[in-house]
Amino acid sequence: MTAAKKVKFTLVADNSLPGSDRRPEVMIFCTDGKLALSDFRPNVTTRPNQPGFWGQPQMRVVVRVDQSHDQHSWNWVNGEFLAMDKDTTRELIGAQIFKVQLSTPDGPQIAEFSPAGLDQQMVRAACNLKPKKP
């Protein structure tokens, strides 16, 4: 038996999306000093909009990190959240502006985050993640 050290960081969006009573969230999970999972929880009714390479459900999102925009296809996990990639997580940690645009039944919606709420030193110590510029 081992006593794995588990840490969770949560970043709540500055805005809520129409049709939801909760704001979107980004959660970063680390185990034994390494990133285990980072996910985006839109907390609004939405569905995957494309199949992945292996047929898994995915959602195509547009991510803005500071002055850079990029499109990502994130896996849709158990109909609850989107699994973010490690590079986007690293960009989030060092960003001043972080926005995620996703498709909803009411059209495209944007979740806006203030990443300054994350303590970079704590994330680096707990997850061994360094900020990355887009």
C-alpha positions in Angstrom: 0.0 0.0 0.0 1.2 3.5 -0.8 0.0 6.9 0.4 -0.3 8.8 -2.8 -0.2 12.5 -2.4 -3.2 14.0 -4.3 -3.8 17.7 -5.0 -6.7 19.4 -6.7 -6.7 23.0 -8.0 -10.0 24.6 -9.1 -10.3 27.8 -11.1 -13.9 29.1 -11.4 -14.9 31.2 -14.4 -15.6 34.9 -14.0 -19.0 34.5 -15.8 -21.8 32.0 -16.0 -23.1 30.7 -19.3 -26.8 31.2 -20.2 -29.0 28.3 -19.1 -26.8 27.4 -16.1 -26.9 28.3 -12.4 -23.2 27.4 -11.9 -20.2 28.9 -13.4 -17.8 26.9 -15.6 -14.7 25.5 -13.9 -11.2 24.2 -14.7 -9.9 21.5 -12.4 -6.3 20.3 -12.3 -5.6 17.0 -10.5 -2.1 16.0 -9.5 -0.9 12.7 -8.0 2.6 12.2 -6.5 4.0 15.4 -8.1 2.7 14.8 -11.6 -0.3 16.0 -13.6 -3.0 13.3 -13.6 -5.8 15.1 -15.3 -7.0 18.6 -16.1 -10.6 19.1 -17.1 -13.0 21.8 -18.2 -16.5 21.6 -16.7 -18.8 23.9 -18.7 -21.7 23.3 -16.2 -24.2 23.9 -19.0 -26.2 21.5 -21.2 -24.1 20.7 -24.2 -23.0 17.7 -26.3 -20.0 16.5 -28.1 -19.9 17.8 -31.7 -17.5 15.4 -33.4 -16.1 11.8 -33.0 -12.4 11.4 -32.1 -9.9 9.2 -34.0 -11.0 6.1 -32.1 -14.7 7.1 -32.1 -14.7 8.6 -28.6 -17.0 11.7 -28.3 -15.2 15.0 -28.5 -16.0 18.7 -28.5 -14.2 21.2 -30.7 -13.4 24.3 -28.7 -11.5 27.6 -29.3 -9.1 28.5 -26.6 -7.7 32.1 -26.1 -4.6 32.4 -24.1 -3.5 36.0 -23.8 -3.2 37.1 -27.5 -3.2 33.7 -29.0 -6.2 31.6 -30.3 -6.1 27.9 -30.9 -8.6 25.2 -31.7 -8.6 22.0 -29.7 -10.6 18.7 -29.8 -11.1 17.7 -26.1 -12.5 14.3 -25.2 -15.9 14.3 -23.6 -15.7 12.2 -20.4 -18.8 10.5 -19.0 -21.0 13.3 -20.3 -19.8 15.6 -17.5 -16.5 17.3 -18.5 -13.9 17.8 -21.3 -10.4 16.5 -20.7 -7.9 19.2 -21.4 -4.5 18.5 -22.9 -1.3 19.1 -20.9 0.0 22.0 -23.1 -3.2 23.9 -22.6 -3.0 23.4 -18.9 0.6 24.7 -18.9 -0.5 27.8 -21.0 -3.4 28.4 -18.5 -1.0 28.5 -15.5 1.1 31.3 -17.0 -1.7 33.3 -18.7 -3.3 36.6 -17.9 -6.3 35.9 -20.1 -7.9 32.5 -20.6 -11.2 31.9 -22.5 -12.9 28.8 -23.8 -15.5 29.0 -26.5 -17.8 26.0 -26.8 -20.9 25.1 -28.7 -24.2 25.0 -26.8 -27.8 24.5 -28.0 -28.1 28.3 -27.8 -25.0 28.8 -30.0 -21.4 29.5 -29.2 -20.7 30.6 -25.6 -17.5 31.9 -24.0 -16.3 31.0 -20.5 -13.8 33.7 -19.2 -11.2 32.9 -16.5 -8.7 34.9 -14.5 -5.7 32.6 -14.1 -4.0 35.0 -11.8 -6.1 33.2 -9.1 -3.8 30.2 -9.4 -0.6 30.2 -7.4 2.1 29.2 -10.0 4.6 28.1 -7.3 2.0 25.8 -5.7 1.0 24.3 -9.0 4.7 23.8 -9.9 5.5 22.1 -6.6 2.4 19.9 -6.6 2.3 19.0 -10.3 5.8 19.7 -11.6 4.2 21.9 -14.3 5.9 25.0 -15.6 4.0 27.8 -17.3 4.2 27.8 -21.1 3.7 30.7 -23.5 1.3 29.9 -26.4 
